[in-house]
Amino acid sequence: MEAAAARDLLERMFRAAIAAAQPDLCLPPHLPPRPKGRTVVIGAGKASAAMARAVETAWAGPLEGLVVTRYGYAVPCERIEIVEAGHPVPDAAGEAAARRLLALVGDLGADDLVLALISGGGSALLAAPPEGATPEDERALNRALLTCGASIGEMNLVRRHLSAIKGGRLAAACHPARVVTLVISDVPGDDPTDIASGPTVGDPTTCAEALEIVRRRGIVLPAAMIEILESGRGESVKPDDPRLAGHEVRRVVTPQSALEAAAAVGRAAGIDVHILGDALEGEAREVGTVLAGIARQVARRDQPFRRPCVLLSGGETTVTVRGDGRGGRNVEFLLAAAVALDGEPGVHALAGDTDGVDGVEEIAGAVIAPDTPARAAALGLDPRRSLAANDGHGFFGALGDAVITGPTLTNVNDFRAILIT
């Protein structure tokens, strides 16, 4: 298969994964019946605005609400207000929106229904620091978490104990109304406590566990936040809290369903597709090296799968930033894979974030091909140096191999496809 055809197939598979996770397709079947009282929509995440539009389209009856999404991810809604805010580092707009959400649900009754639309990115967008901490403290927390190498589960566990809205606090504020949380999962394992740091679900973890992560990872936090953890004042709302009685979580779409949609495209093209997992974690460079090793074994030995085939995987890797590059876990994965493959004939790969943003860049990801090392050398680029500097975006941008989707209005985590012809 020629390089252009290989790239086209990989990009079509990526687009299929994104399309399968669009809220207007996935959300309506999960809506509950109308309540006797009011219906209030709240939410946060990169997909929350598109989710709100899907609710408006499908809901028969009165509706009101507010959701917060990332800058550039708003869509027109008539009855639900859409607010844009900063991501991955919180800003004043996110803090104001979080306070407004808490106020919006503060006077509900037992006959009222709250539809909580939660998707990836909500942790940064719901920026409400706990009592005793400042907005700048919360921004410092997020900056530290983004570069420390912690897993997404560890990051969100810490966030749940250093917030006035996450860790079930938003759900508790809705009492006595019933809450139905509709989630688009972007986390390995699809645990709703980890999606946007679980603002509307009970959290079984503790301040002590959060403090252990902070110390083990060497995360430097403002003194006020350390005190909140050490004193236990940041304890989250627990699953057995009576204020959460009757609440329900419905998973609208998951990374696995997106991978299956991509696999269907590959199989339609006559290529065997193997899903290795929807929840792979670890350092992006290490995952890249391991998957490159599997691809090389397929290319040379037809083991453990016969060629031609595609190896698909999802999940959320991490990047411990050591250099002065721009990071991005998908491009870091590809850099490591390119180094390990070293131009292996017949191996092509695409990795991208389904929200269209890899790290802090408005770039979804990139592609590699057998000629990537030679083309890079012709431009004076060395993938090893770029990897050491955490500069995958600079490397693939120079090659013209970045994958740019623009805002996708959804988020089901990372997508990785390796094609062996």
N, C-alpha and C positions, 0 to 999 in steps of 0.2 A: 504494500500500500504506500502510495506517495505521501510525502509529508503534508501536503495541502489537504489531501483526503483524510488523513489521520487527524489533523487538527479540526477539520470540519466535523468529524464524527464525535470527537471529545467535546467540542463546544455545543453540539446538538444535545448530547447527553446532559451537559450542565444546565442548559436552558430547560430541558424537560424536568429536571429536579426542581428548579425554581418554579416552573409553571405548576407543578403538582402541589406546591405549598401556598398557592394564592388563596387568601381568605375567602374571596367571593365564591370559590369552588368548594372549599372545605368546611366553612363555618356554619352555613344555614341548617344542615341536618342536626346540629348539636344544640340548637336553641331550645330552651325550656318553654312550657306553656305560659301565657300571660298571667300575671298575678291579679289579685283583687285591687291592690293599691298601685302605687307608682312603679315605673320601671326606670331605673337610673343606670346609665352606662358609665363605667370608669375604666381606665386602662393605661398601660404604659408599654413601650417597646417599639422596635423598628417596624413591626407589622401592625401596630395598634390602630393606626388611622385607616388602613385598608380593612382591618377587622370591623371598625366602626361603620364604615360604608356598607360592608356586607350585612351588618345587623340592621341598619336603616332600610336597606333594600328588602330584607326578608321579614321585618317585624310589622305585624298588623296591630296598631294601637299606639297610644301616647308613648313618647320616648324623650328622654333628656340625658345630658351627661357631658363628660369631659375626658379626653384622653391626651396623653403626651407622647410625642414621637420625636425621632431625630430630625435635625434640620434637613430639608429636602425630601422628607418622606410623607408630608401631609398630602391628603386627597380631599376633594370637596365633600362636605357633609352638610346637611340642612338642620338637623336637630341636635347633633352631638358636636360640641366644640372641640376643635383640634388645636393643640398647642405644640409648637416645635421647641426643642431644647438641645443642650449640648450632649455629645457622646463622642468618645468614651470618658471624657472628663466632664463632670457636672458643671452647670453654670447657673446664673441667677434665674434664668427662665425656668429651668427644671425645678429649682427650689420653690419658686412661686407657684408652679403648677402642682407640686406635691402638697403644699399647704392648702391650695384650693380644693384638691381632691378630698382631703381630710374634712374640710368644712362642708363640702357638698353632701357627704354621707352622714353628717352629724345629727340630723333631725329626722331620720327615717323611722317608720313604724313596722310592726310585725307583719302587716299585709303587703309590704313593699318588697320589690325584687331588685337586687343589684347584679348586673352583668359585668363581670370583671374581665377585660380583654388584655391578656398578658402574653408578651412575647420577649424574645431575646433583646437585650439592650436596655431593658427597664431598670436594671440596677443603677445605671448612671443617670437615667432620665428622671427617676424618682429621688431627687436630691433633697432630703429633709434630715439635716443632722440632728442627733439626739440632744436632749437638754444638757447644757454644759459644754457643748462643742459648737464650732462656728462653721459656716459654709466653706471657708478656706480649709478648715480641718478636714472636711469631707473630700474636698478636691485633692488634698495631700494624700488622703487614704487611697483614693482611686489611682493616683499617679504611682504610688508605691506598689499597689497590687498589680498593676499592668506590667511591671518590669521585674518582679521578684521571682518569676518562674513557678508560682503557685498554680495548681490546677483550678479549673473553673469552680469545682465544688468547694475547694478551700477558700477561694476568693469570696464566694457568695456566703459561705458560713460566717466569715468575718464581717461582711457587710450587714448581715441580718442582725448582728449584735451592736452595730454602730449606726443606727438609723431610728428616726421617729415614725417611719412608715413601712419599712420592710419587715420581714420576719413575722408576718401575721398581723401586724399592727393596723393595717388598712382594713382588714376584715373585721377586727375587733371594733373599729370605729363605726362599722356599718350596723352593729347590733341595735335593735332586734330584727332588722331586715334579713331576709334570706339572701345568701350570696351564691351565685353560680359562676365559677371561674372557667373561662374558655382559654386554653393555652395552646400556643404554637411553640413546640419545644425546640430549643437550640442547645440542649445540654446532654451529655452522655448519660444514658439511663432514664431520661425523660422525667426526672424527679421534680415535681412542681415546686418544692421548696427551693430549688436552685434556679428556676426560670424567673429572671428579674428579681432574684433573692426572695421569692415567696412572699409578696406583700399581702396576699389574701389566703394563705394557708398556714396552719400551725407548724411550728418548727420544734423538733425534738432535741436539737443541739443546744449547747450551753456556752456561756461566756468563757468558761474555763477552756473549752475546746478551741474557741476563737483565739484566746491568748496563747495557747500552745502553738497554733499555726503561726501567729505573729512572731513568736520567739524562734521557732524552728526555721522559719524562712528568713529570719533576719530583717523583717519588715520594720522600717523606721516610721513610727506614727507620732502624731502630736501628743503631747503629755496629757491633754484632756481626754483623748480617746483611750489611752492606756489606763487611765484612772477609771473610766467607765467600765472597761473589761475587768480590771482587777477588783473593783468593788461589787461587781455583779449587777450594777444598775442598768446595764444594756441587755438584760435577759429578754429573750423573745417570747412571743405568745405561743403557748404549747398546744399540741393537737387536742388535748382534752379540755381546753378552756371552754366553759359553757357558752361564751359569746360566739363560738364557732359552730354550735350545734345546728345540724341541718344543712350546713354548707356543702357544696359539691364541686368537684373538679372534673372537667371534661377535656380530654386531649383532642384538639381539632386536627392537628397534623404533627408528624414526628419525622426525624431524620430518616428513619427506615423507609417510610412511605416515599420520600423523595428519591432515595437510592433505588427503590423498586421501579419508579417511573423512568429513571435514567437507564436502568438495566433493560427495560422494554425497548428502548430506542436502539441499544446495541444489538439486542437479539434480532430485532427487525432488519438490521443490516447484515445479518448472517454471522454475527460474532458471538461466541460464548461469553457470558458475563458471570463473574463470581464476586459476590458481596462478602468481603472479608470481615466486616463488622460496622455497626453504625455508631460505635462509642469508643473509638480508639483515642487514647490519651498519651501523654508523655511529652518530652521535649520534641519540638517539631523536627529538628535536625536528626534526632535519633530515629524517629518514626520514618523519616525520609530514607535514611540509610538501610533500615530493615526492609522496607517495602521494595527498595531498589534491589536488594539482594534476592528477594523472592522473584521479582521480575527477571532478573538475570538468569536464575535457575530455569524459569519457564522458557526464556529465549534460547538457552543453550541445551537444555535437557528435556524439554516438554514435561517438566515436573514442577509443582504438583498438578499443573494443568497443561493441557495441550494448546498449542498455538493454532489459529489466532484467538486471542481472548482479551478481555478487559478485567482488571482487578479494581473493584470499587470499594471505597471505605468512607466513613464519616466519623464524626466525633469532634473533639476540640483539643488540639495540642496547645503547648505553651512555648513561649520564647523568653529566655532569660537574656535580657539585653546587656551585652558586654561592650559592644562597639558603639560607633557614632552614627550608625545607619538608622533607617526608619522602621525597622522591625517588620512585622507581618508574618503570621505563622504559616500561611500557605506558601508564600514565596520562600520562606526559610526552609520549609519541607522540600520544595523543588530544588533549591540550591544544593542541599545535602544529597538529594537523589541524583542530581546531575554529576556531582563529584563521584559518587559511588558507581554510577553507570559508566562514566567516562566514555560516552559516545557509543554505548552498546547498540549494535545494529538492530533495527526493528522495534525499538522501545520508545514510546511517546507517552507523555503524561500531561494532565491538566490538574491543577489544584486551585480552588477558589472558595471564598466565603459566599454563601447563598444570599447574604444581605447586600452584596456588592461592595463591601468595605473590608479589606484585609488589614487589620491593625488600625492605624489612624489614617490610612490613605483611601481616597475615593477610587480604588482599584480593587477588583474582586480577587484577582490572583494572576496566574501566568501559565505558560505552557513550556515544556521542554521537548526536544527531539534528539535523534542521534547526532545531528550536526551542531547542537548547542555549544559544546566545548570549542569546536573549530571556529565557529562564527564569533564566539566571545574572544578567542585568542586574536583574531584578526582585528578586533577593536581595542586590543590591549587590556581586556578584562580577564580576571582570574576568579572562577567561582569560589575557590578556597578563600581568597582574600575577602571577597564579598560576604561570604558566610561568617568569617571571623568578625567582620564589622557589622553583622546583622543588617546588610544592605541589599536584600533581595529585590526591593522595588527599584533601586538604582540600576542593578544588574539587568533585570528583565526589561526595564524601560529603555535602556540603551540598545537592547537587541530588538526592540519592537515586538516583544513577546508577551506584554502585559495583556490581561483579559479585563476589559472594562464593560460593565453592564449598566452603570447608573443605578439609581435607587430601585431595588427589586420589590419593595413593599412587603417583604416577608423575611424570615430568618429561621432556617432549620440547620444551622451550623455549617461546618466545613464539608466540602465535596472534593474527593480525590479519585481520579480515574487514571489508571496506567494501562495503555494499550500495547500489547505485544503482538506484532504481526508475523 
